[in-house]
Amino acid sequence: MSAPVLGKLDWQPAADVPELLAEPVRAALGDLPAWAVAIDPTLADTAAFCAEYDVPMAASANCVIVHGKRAGDSTYAAVMVLATHRADVNGTVRKHLGVRKISFAAQDDAVGSTGMEYGGITPIGVPAAWPVLVDDAVAQAGLVVIGSGIRGSKLLLDGADLAKLPSATVLELSTPA
């Protein structure tokens, strides 16, 4: 598989650089066609990453972990939206999950539950019981940069492949920011 050109980065097949992936991501990646690259971990946040490495914001997708509650039951989900969009967490996401209250998961909960670093969390490798909600704009975007589970690297894959994750559902769940 030939490496794609995106930004000022030397992308490598993710399977060839397992040290650039958090353990849960390595275990879940399987044969998903993805590339990885090492980055400065202080530049892992989307805006800083895109500015430093010349990657368009529209080619970056962010993963947010949400936590919903209803009648004593608790639900976590991974939500994927383009960096240029905002997820409708209190509307579409809350209704889809069937919860009464929803919020972004506490940092310690997100890190502890996923086994990934904050700022590098990705839907690949989240707990199997968690829904992965992929915005339709991500699924249609073509190549997108996402987290790798650690702050010191990024993954690049086709957004449509996120829709193929075992617990993924594609929804219209965002608006342009």
N, CA, C and O of each residue as an XYZ file, in Angstrom:
708
protein
N       0.857     -1.167      0.000
C       0.000      0.000      0.000
C       0.896      1.220      0.000
O       1.764      1.362      0.862
N       0.690      2.093     -0.958
C       1.540      3.280     -1.055
C       1.056      4.351     -0.085
O      -0.144      4.543      0.109
N       1.999      5.029      0.507
C       1.683      6.028      1.524
C       1.000      7.239      0.892
O       1.426      7.722     -0.157
N      -0.050      7.720      1.527
C      -0.719      8.920      1.038
C       0.112     10.167      1.329
O       1.010     10.152      2.170
N      -0.199     11.216      0.634
C       0.458     12.500      0.890
C      -0.578     13.401      1.544
O      -1.610     13.711      0.948
N      -0.303     13.810      2.749
C      -1.160     14.740      3.471
C      -0.300     15.496      4.458
O       0.274     14.911      5.376
N      -0.214     16.784      4.268
C       0.593     17.613      5.151
C       2.076     17.348      4.988
O       2.515     16.706      4.033
N       2.842     17.862      5.951
C       4.300     17.692      5.957
C       4.663     16.479      6.807
O       5.414     16.594      7.776
N       4.130     15.322      6.440
C       4.290     14.132      7.267
C       4.692     12.934      6.425
O       4.327     12.831      5.254
N       5.447     12.030      7.034
C       5.887     10.797      6.383
C       5.043      9.642      6.933
O       5.437      8.970      7.887
N       3.884      9.424      6.320
C       2.951      8.391      6.763
C       3.514      7.003      6.455
O       4.096      6.777      5.395
N       3.330      6.079      7.401
C       3.774      4.694      7.243
C       2.597      3.774      7.528
O       1.714      4.138      8.304
N       2.561      2.583      6.915
C       1.476      1.662      7.255
C       1.448      1.438      8.773
O       2.480      1.145      9.377
N       0.281      1.575      9.378
C       0.162      1.458     10.833
C       0.648      0.104     11.333
O       1.224      0.012     12.417
N       0.421     -0.939     10.554
C       0.859     -2.272     10.964
C       2.376     -2.367     11.080
O       2.885     -3.227     11.799
N       3.103     -1.502     10.386
C       4.573     -1.518     10.423
C       5.153     -0.746     11.602
O       6.340     -0.877     11.899
N       4.332      0.056     12.278
C       4.825      0.884     13.388
C       3.909      0.740     14.612
O       3.324      1.724     15.063
N       3.782     -0.476     15.150
C       2.860     -0.695     16.273
C       3.201      0.141     17.507
O       2.334      0.406     18.339
N       4.459      0.555     17.624
C       4.849      1.380     18.772
C       4.195      2.758     18.745
O       4.225      3.476     19.744
N       3.609      3.130     17.618
C       2.926      4.422     17.507
C       1.447      4.334     17.875
O       0.710      5.311     17.738
N       1.016      3.161     18.341
C      -0.391      2.953     18.673
C      -0.541      2.518     20.124
O       0.272      1.747     20.635
N      -1.582      3.012     20.786
C      -1.893      2.527     22.128
C      -2.288      1.053     22.023
O      -2.778      0.620     20.980
N      -2.086      0.300     23.062
C      -2.373     -1.140     23.049
C      -3.800     -1.459     22.579
O      -3.961     -2.331     21.725
N      -4.846     -0.790     23.100
C      -6.195     -1.128     22.618
C      -6.374     -0.863     21.122
O      -7.135     -1.562     20.453
N      -5.679      0.138     20.602
C      -5.764      0.460     19.173
C      -5.062     -0.619     18.362
O      -5.584     -1.073     17.344
N      -3.876     -1.031     18.812
C      -3.149     -2.124     18.126
C      -4.012     -3.367     18.049
O      -4.100     -4.012     17.004
N      -4.654     -3.702     19.172
C      -5.457     -4.919     19.232
C      -6.689     -4.853     18.329
O      -7.117     -5.875     17.792
N      -7.260     -3.661     18.159
C      -8.506     -3.520     17.399
C      -8.300     -3.159     15.931
O      -9.228     -3.297     15.134
N      -7.123     -2.704     15.561
C      -6.914     -2.206     14.198
C      -7.102     -3.290     13.143
O      -7.637     -3.028     12.066
N      -6.665     -4.496     13.451
C      -6.819     -5.598     12.499
C      -6.234     -5.246     11.149
O      -5.125     -4.719     11.065
N      -6.988     -5.540     10.077
C      -6.492     -5.266      8.731
C      -7.075     -3.981      8.152
O      -7.085     -3.786      6.937
N      -7.555     -3.110      9.027
C      -8.064     -1.821      8.584
C      -6.935     -1.055      7.895
O      -5.871     -0.876      8.489
N      -7.139     -0.602      6.661
C      -6.060      0.116      5.975
C      -5.854      1.494      6.601
O      -6.666      2.402      6.423
N      -4.769      1.627      7.327
C      -4.481      2.874      8.033
C      -2.984      3.136      8.007
O      -2.171      2.218      7.903
N      -2.650      4.400      8.104
C      -1.257      4.835      8.160
C      -1.062      5.565      9.477
O      -2.011      6.099     10.051
N       0.173      5.582      9.946
C       0.493      6.254     11.207
C       1.720      7.128     11.008
O       2.515      6.918     10.092
N       1.855      8.117     11.891
C       3.008      8.998     11.859
C       3.286      9.488     13.277
O       2.361      9.757     14.043
N       4.557      9.600     13.614
C       4.950     10.173     14.900
C       4.854     11.692     14.797
O       5.190     12.283     13.771
N       4.388     12.310     15.879
C       4.301     13.771     15.943
C       4.833     14.245     17.291
O       5.064     13.446     18.198
N       5.019     15.535     17.405
C       5.375     16.142     18.684
C       4.133     16.060     19.579
O       3.102     16.636     19.229
N       4.197     15.366     20.718
C       3.005     15.211     21.561
C       2.446     16.536     22.080
O       1.274     16.602     22.450
N       3.252     17.579     22.115
C       2.723     18.874     22.561
C       1.858     19.513     21.479
O       1.200     20.524     21.721
N       1.862     18.914     20.275
C       1.066     19.437     19.164
C      -0.078     18.489     18.807
O      -0.581     18.535     17.684
N      -0.498     17.635     19.736
C      -1.542     16.646     19.456
C      -2.920     17.277     19.300
O      -3.764     16.738     18.584
N      -3.165     18.410     19.959
C      -4.476     19.045     19.828
C      -4.675     19.479     18.382
O      -3.738     19.947     17.736
N      -5.877     19.327     17.882
C      -6.169     19.466     16.455
C      -5.664     20.771     15.839
O      -4.979     20.734     14.818
N      -5.977     21.895     16.421
C      -5.580     23.173     15.813
C      -4.065     23.298     15.715
O      -3.537     23.715     14.684
N      -3.371     22.936     16.784
C      -1.908     23.014     16.776
C      -1.318     22.017     15.784
O      -0.384     22.349     15.055
N      -1.853     20.811     15.752
C      -1.382     19.785     14.809
C      -1.548     20.258     13.368
O      -0.606     20.210     12.577
N      -2.749     20.713     13.036
C      -3.026     21.139     11.660
C      -2.131     22.304     11.239
O      -1.627     22.329     10.116
N      -1.935     23.265     12.139
C      -1.103     24.423     11.814
C       0.364     24.017     11.600
O       1.000     24.468     10.647
N       0.893     23.174     12.479
C       2.297     22.789     12.403
C       2.605     21.892     11.209
O       3.648     22.035     10.572
N       1.695     20.969     10.909
C       1.973     19.955      9.896
C       1.250     20.189      8.566
O       1.238     19.309      7.705
N       0.655     21.355      8.398
C      -0.036     21.720      7.149
C      -1.120     20.718      6.750
O      -1.216     20.325      5.588
N      -1.914     20.319      7.705
C      -3.046     19.427      7.443
C      -4.321     20.262      7.542
O      -4.531     20.934      8.551
N      -5.169     20.236      6.527
C      -6.410     21.019      6.595
C      -7.308     20.545      7.745
O      -7.416     19.346      8.001
N      -7.939     21.481      8.422
C      -8.865     21.130      9.501
C      -9.958     20.194      8.984
O     -10.423     19.323      9.718
N     -10.367     20.365      7.736
C     -11.421     19.523      7.148
C     -10.959     18.083      6.943
O     -11.779     17.210      6.660
N      -9.656     17.820      7.079
C      -9.127     16.464      6.953
C      -8.808     15.867      8.319
O      -8.130     14.843      8.403
N      -9.289     16.496      9.389
C      -9.098     15.990     10.748
C     -10.455     15.680     11.356
O     -11.405     16.453     11.229
N     -10.523     14.537     12.016
C     -11.765     14.154     12.704
C     -11.446     13.959     14.178
O     -10.462     13.312     14.537
N     -12.287     14.523     15.014
C     -12.093     14.436     16.458
C     -13.014     13.398     17.062
O     -14.147     13.212     16.617
N     -12.508     12.724     18.084
C     -13.291     11.750     18.834
C     -13.577     12.337     20.210
O     -12.658     12.682     20.954
N     -14.848     12.445     20.537
C     -15.224     12.870     21.880
C     -15.959     11.714     22.553
O     -16.755     11.012     21.929
N     -15.678     11.540     23.815
C     -16.346     10.493     24.593
C     -17.444     11.161     25.394
O     -17.202     12.112     26.138
N     -18.655     10.650     25.231
C     -19.791     11.189     25.962
C     -20.286     10.155     26.963
O     -20.081      8.951     26.811
N     -20.948     10.679     27.996
C     -21.485      9.832     29.058
C     -22.939     10.212     29.272
O     -23.250     11.360     29.590
N     -23.820      9.251     29.096
C     -25.243      9.509     29.279
C     -25.816      8.667     30.406
O     -25.307      7.597     30.739
N     -26.910      9.196     30.989
C     -27.573      8.490     32.093
C     -29.080      8.521     31.890
O     -29.648      9.488     31.382
N     -29.702      7.431     32.305
C     -31.159      7.356     32.308
C     -31.571      6.301     33.333
O     -31.157      5.145     33.245
N     -32.371      6.700     34.283
C     -32.920      5.792     35.292
C     -31.851      4.902     35.930
O     -32.048      3.697     36.088
N     -30.737      5.498     36.290
C     -29.682      4.759     36.958
C     -28.745      4.006     36.024
O     -27.701      3.521     36.461
N     -29.098      3.900     34.748
C     -28.218      3.252     33.782
C     -27.234      4.274     33.221
O     -27.561      5.450     33.067
N     -26.038      3.811     32.921
C     -24.980      4.679     32.424
C     -24.506      4.166     31.070
O     -24.326      2.962     30.888
N     -24.304      5.076     30.122
C     -23.870      4.723     28.772
C     -22.731      5.633     28.346
O     -22.787      6.849     28.530
N     -21.702      5.033     27.780
C     -20.619      5.786     27.160
C     -20.694      5.566     25.657
O     -21.170      4.527     25.198
N     -20.228      6.537     24.901
C     -20.145      6.398     23.448
C     -18.988      7.238     22.938
O     -18.613      8.243     23.541
N     -18.428      6.805     21.809
C     -17.410      7.572     21.100
C     -18.106      8.262     19.935
O     -18.824      7.622     19.166
N     -17.894      9.571     19.806
C     -18.553     10.368     18.772
C     -17.479     10.972     17.878
O     -16.569     11.647     18.360
N     -17.587     10.727     16.568
C     -16.603     11.224     15.601
C     -17.198     12.335     14.754
O     -18.217     12.146     14.090
N     -16.545     13.515     14.784
C     -16.967     14.645     13.952
C     -15.731     15.295     13.337
O     -14.638     15.244     13.901
N     -15.924     15.901     12.180
C     -14.825     16.641     11.573
C     -14.440     17.807     12.467
O     -15.282     18.339     13.191
N     -13.186     18.206     12.425
C     -12.706     19.324     13.241
C     -13.400     20.629     12.871
O     -13.403     21.576     13.658
N     -13.975     20.684     11.700
C     -14.676     21.886     11.234
C     -16.152     21.882     11.632
O     -16.891     22.796     11.266
N     -16.587     20.862     12.378
C     -17.992     20.717     12.757
C     -18.144     20.607     14.269
O     -17.176     20.373     14.993
N     -19.375     20.781     14.726
C     -19.716     20.611     16.143
C     -20.762     19.517     16.259
O     -21.761     19.524     15.540
N     -20.531     18.584     17.159
C     -21.487     17.494     17.384
C     -22.702     18.012     18.138
O     -22.569     18.805     19.070
N     -23.866     17.572     17.740
C     -25.114     17.907     18.438
C     -25.299     16.894     19.567
O     -26.135     15.994     19.484
N     -24.502     17.059     20.621
C     -24.501     16.109     21.735
C     -25.828     16.123     22.470
O     -26.382     15.062     22.757
N     -26.350     17.300     22.781
C     -27.588     17.377     23.568
C     -28.847     17.056     22.775
O     -29.914     16.873     23.360
N     -28.740     16.986     21.461
C     -29.892     16.672     20.625
C     -29.764     15.286     20.027
O     -30.219     14.303     20.612
N     -29.146     15.211     18.866
C     -29.068     13.959     18.106
C     -28.381     12.836     18.882
O     -28.898     11.720     18.928
N     -27.238     13.106     19.485
C     -26.503     12.059     20.195
C     -27.306     11.567     21.394
O     -27.449     10.360     21.589
N     -27.829     12.486     22.193
C     -28.612     12.101     23.378
C     -29.818     11.257     22.978
O     -30.088     10.227     23.595
N     -30.534     11.686     21.958
C     -31.728     10.943     21.518
C     -31.354      9.570     20.978
O     -32.024      8.581     21.276
N     -30.289      9.503     20.185
C     -29.880      8.208     19.627
C     -29.518      7.217     20.731
O     -29.835      6.032     20.637
N     -28.857      7.705     21.771
C     -28.454      6.825     22.870
C     -29.601      6.521     23.824
O     -29.491      5.620     24.656
N     -30.703      7.264     23.712
C     -31.848      7.032     24.577
C     -31.593      7.385     26.029
O     -32.089      6.714     26.934
N     -30.818      8.438     26.253
C     -30.495      8.862     27.617
C     -31.176     10.189     27.928
O     -31.487     10.972     27.030
N     -31.398     10.424     29.208
C     -32.055     11.663     29.630
C     -31.043     12.800     29.786
O     -31.297     13.937     29.389
N     -29.891     12.468     30.374
C     -28.822     13.446     30.582
C     -27.577     12.967     29.860
O     -27.280     11.772     29.829
N     -26.851     13.919     29.277
C     -25.614     13.563     28.579
C     -24.602     14.677     28.766
O     -24.959     15.852     28.860
N     -23.342     14.294     28.818
C     -22.263     15.273     28.930
C     -20.994     14.646     28.363
O     -20.947     13.448     28.086
N     -19.978     15.470     28.196
C     -18.689     14.928     27.822
C     -18.175     14.139     29.019
O     -18.310     14.581     30.160
N     -17.595     12.993     28.771
C     -17.084     12.156     29.857
C     -15.946     12.877     30.568
O     -15.172     13.606     29.949
N     -15.857     12.663     31.866
C     -14.740     13.218     32.636
C     -13.437     12.645     32.076
O     -13.385     11.486     31.664
N     -12.401     13.457     32.066
C     -11.114     13.049     31.505
C     -10.619     11.745     32.118
O     -10.206     10.841     31.391
N     -10.652     11.632     33.442
C     -10.171     10.412     34.104
C     -10.985      9.194     33.689
O     -10.427      8.111     33.508
N     -12.301      9.356     33.535
C     -13.156      8.244     33.096
C     -12.828      7.836     31.668
O     -12.719      6.647     31.370
N     -12.669      8.815     30.782
C     -12.376      8.518     29.379
C     -11.038      7.795     29.244
O     -10.933      6.807     28.517
N     -10.029      8.281     29.936
C      -8.697      7.674     29.870
C      -8.715      6.285     30.502
O      -8.201      5.330     29.920
N      -9.297      6.173     31.678
C      -9.338      4.892     32.379
C     -10.146      3.837     31.647
O      -9.769      2.666     31.643
N     -11.242      4.229     31.034
C     -12.109      3.274     30.339
C     -11.555      2.824     29.002
O     -11.811      1.698     28.575
N     -10.796      3.687     28.330
C     -10.294      3.357     27.000
C      -8.878      2.800     26.994
O      -8.499      2.086     26.066
N      -8.090      3.120     28.023
C      -6.682      2.729     28.017
C      -5.861      3.572     27.054
O      -4.779      3.173     26.623
N      -6.397      4.756     26.720
C      -5.725      5.655     25.782
C      -5.411      6.969     26.488
O      -5.967      7.269     27.545
N      -4.511      7.747     25.890
C      -4.140      9.036     26.455
C      -5.148     10.108     26.056
O      -5.658     10.116     24.935
N      -5.424     11.010     26.993
C      -6.296     12.135     26.694
C      -5.652     12.973     25.596
O      -4.465     13.291     25.671
N      -6.416     13.325     24.597
C      -5.877     14.050     23.461
C      -5.456     13.117     22.332
O      -5.047     13.579     21.267
N      -5.552     11.813     22.556
C      -5.224     10.832     21.531
C      -6.295      9.777     21.365
O      -6.151      8.850     20.568
N      -7.384      9.923     22.130
C      -8.455      8.911     22.105
C      -9.052      8.807     20.709
O      -9.292      9.808     20.033
N      -9.282      7.579     20.306
C      -9.799      7.260     18.983
C     -10.896      6.208     19.126
O     -10.913      5.486     20.123
N     -11.806      6.098     18.168
C     -12.862      5.088     18.297
C     -12.352      3.663     18.081
O     -13.013      2.702     18.474
N     -11.196      3.525     17.467
C     -10.629      2.194     17.226
C     -10.050      1.692     18.539
O      -9.033      2.203     19.009
N     -10.691      0.698     19.129
C     -10.202      0.142     20.382
C     -10.959      0.576     21.623
O     -10.591      0.186     22.731
N     -12.018      1.383     21.465
C     -12.832      1.691     22.643
C     -13.528      0.397     23.085
O     -13.619     -0.540     22.291
N     -14.016      0.320     24.316
C     -14.686     -0.901     24.762
C     -15.778     -1.346     23.777
O     -16.531     -0.524     23.254
N     -15.846     -2.642     23.541
C     -16.743     -3.211     22.532
C     -18.211     -2.858     22.760
O     -18.976     -2.775     21.799
N     -18.613     -2.652     23.996
C     -20.016     -2.346     24.289
C     -20.391     -0.905     23.965
O     -21.575     -0.573     23.924
N     -19.419     -0.056     23.738
C     -19.689      1.355     23.468
C     -20.136      1.551     22.026
O     -19.511      1.020     21.109
N     -21.198      2.298     21.815
C     -21.530      2.697     20.451
C     -20.466      3.675     19.926
O     -19.928      4.487     20.678
N     -20.179      3.578     18.631
C     -19.321      4.540     17.951
C     -20.219      5.267     16.968
O     -20.700      4.676     16.000
N     -20.445      6.550     17.217
C     -21.324      7.350     16.372
C     -20.461      8.181     15.435
O     -19.697      9.040     15.876
N     -20.588      7.922     14.153
C     -19.765      8.576     13.136
C     -20.644      9.554     12.374
O     -21.641      9.161     11.768
N     -20.277     10.816     12.404
C     -21.019     11.809     11.639
C     -20.919     11.474     10.161
O     -19.868     11.042      9.687
N     -22.014     11.672      9.430
C     -21.991     11.348      8.004
C     -20.939     12.156      7.251
O     -20.423     11.686      6.237
N     -20.608     13.352      7.716
C     -19.568     14.151      7.058
C     -18.205     13.475      7.185
O     -17.381     13.586      6.277
N     -17.952     12.780      8.291
C     -16.701     12.039      8.472
C     -16.679     10.847      7.519
O     -15.675     10.593      6.854
N     -17.789     10.122      7.459
C     -17.866      8.926      6.612
C     -17.680      9.268      5.132
O     -17.241      8.423      4.352
N     -18.012     10.503      4.745
C     -17.915     10.919      3.349
C     -16.663     11.745      3.051
O     -16.459     12.156      1.908
N     -15.835     11.991      4.044
C     -14.708     12.933      3.898
C     -13.514     12.404      3.118
O     -12.667     13.188      2.691
N     -13.428     11.104      2.925
C     -12.197     10.553      2.353
C     -11.175     10.387      3.456
O     -11.541     10.031      4.575
N      -9.902     10.635      3.178
C      -8.868     10.460      4.184
C      -9.010     11.480      5.312
O      -9.149     12.680      5.074
N      -8.972     10.972      6.551
C      -9.046     11.837      7.727
C      -7.969     11.421      8.732
O      -7.608     10.249      8.842
N      -7.478     12.412      9.451
C      -6.513     12.184     10.524
C      -7.296     12.046     11.820
O      -8.164     12.863     12.126
N      -6.977     11.000     12.577
C      -7.618     10.762     13.872
C      -6.537     10.422     14.892
O      -5.366     10.278     14.541
N      -6.929     10.297     16.134
C      -5.996      9.911     17.179
C      -5.531      8.476     17.015
O      -6.135      7.687     16.289
N      -4.449      8.154     17.701
C      -3.866      6.807     17.652
C      -3.905      6.141     19.023
O      -3.402      5.032     19.204
N      -4.505      6.827     19.974
C      -4.516      6.324     21.346
C      -3.424      6.937     22.206
O      -3.474      6.851     23.433
N      -2.429      7.563     21.561
C      -1.374      8.267     22.287
C      -1.221      9.657     21.675
O      -1.601      9.875     20.525
N      -0.673     10.586     22.433
C      -0.510     11.958     21.936
C       0.659     12.091     20.970
O       0.727     13.077     20.236
N       1.568     11.146     20.945
C       2.769     11.250     20.138
C       2.642     10.724     18.721
O       3.650     10.555     18.036
N       1.426     10.463     18.268
C       1.238     10.000     16.892
C      -0.197     10.230     16.448
O      -1.072     10.548     17.254
N      -0.422     10.063     15.154
C      -1.755     10.179     14.558
C      -1.952      9.034     13.582
O      -0.992      8.447     13.084
N      -3.216      8.727     13.320
C      -3.600      7.754     12.304
C      -4.249      8.475     11.135
O      -4.853      9.534     11.307
N      -4.124      7.902      9.956
C      -4.774      8.409      8.754
C      -5.493      7.241      8.107
O      -4.898      6.196      7.844
N      -6.781      7.430      7.853
C      -7.563      6.389      7.203
C      -8.748      7.019      6.495
O      -9.023      8.207      6.663
N      -9.441      6.225      5.712
C     -10.629      6.706      5.030
C     -11.761      6.792      6.050
O     -12.017      5.832      6.777
N     -12.436      7.938      6.105
C     -13.539      8.108      7.045
C     -14.604      7.037      6.891
O     -15.260      6.673      7.867
N     -14.787      6.527      5.678
C     -15.772      5.465      5.456
C     -15.408      4.199      6.227
O     -16.290      3.417      6.583
N     -14.107      3.989      6.490
C     -13.702      2.806      7.245
C     -14.119      2.894      8.710
O     -14.303      1.864      9.358
N     -14.269      4.105      9.240
C     -14.769      4.239     10.616
C     -16.198      3.728     10.710
O     -16.609      3.203     11.746
N     -16.952      3.880      9.633
C     -18.336      3.400      9.607
C     -18.408      1.878      9.617
O     -19.468      1.307      9.872
N     -17.291      1.222      9.341
C     -17.252     -0.242      9.312
C     -16.839     -0.849     10.648
O     -16.808     -2.072     10.788
N     -16.518     -0.003     11.637
C     -16.161     -0.533     12.953
C     -17.350     -1.316     13.504
O     -18.494     -0.967     13.213
N     -17.110     -2.367     14.295
C     -18.201     -3.259     14.735
C     -19.392     -2.564     15.398
O     -20.530     -2.973     15.170
N     -19.172     -1.553     16.189
C     -20.299     -0.914     16.890
C     -20.643      0.458     16.317
O     -21.263      1.277     16.994
N     -20.242      0.708     15.069
C     -20.437      2.034     14.469
C     -21.818      2.209     13.857
O     -22.406      1.280     13.303
N     -22.309      3.433     13.980
C     -23.531      3.884     13.327
C     -23.229      5.238     12.716
O     -22.660      6.107     13.376
N     -23.603      5.423     11.462
C     -23.419      6.708     10.795
C     -24.709      7.500     10.954
O     -25.799      7.011     10.656
N     -24.562      8.735     11.429
C     -25.703      9.617     11.667
C     -25.371     11.026     11.195
O     -24.203     11.396     11.083
N     -26.379     11.781     10.928
C     -26.189     13.220     10.684
C     -26.232     13.859     12.069
O     -27.309     14.131     12.599
N     -25.069     14.097     12.646
C     -25.043     14.539     14.040
C     -24.219     15.768     14.295
O     -23.848     16.039     15.437
N     -23.913     16.538     13.228
C     -23.126     17.745     13.457
C     -23.588     18.872     12.566
O     -24.368     18.694     11.630
N     -23.069     20.047     12.900
C     -23.263     21.236     12.080
C     -21.897     21.893     11.916
O     -21.041     21.755     12.790
N     -21.680     22.601     10.819
C     -20.397     23.303     10.675
C     -20.173     24.260     11.841
O     -21.095     24.942     12.288
N     -18.938     24.298     12.324
C     -18.617     25.166     13.478
C     -18.543     26.609     13.061
O     -18.285     27.480     13.892
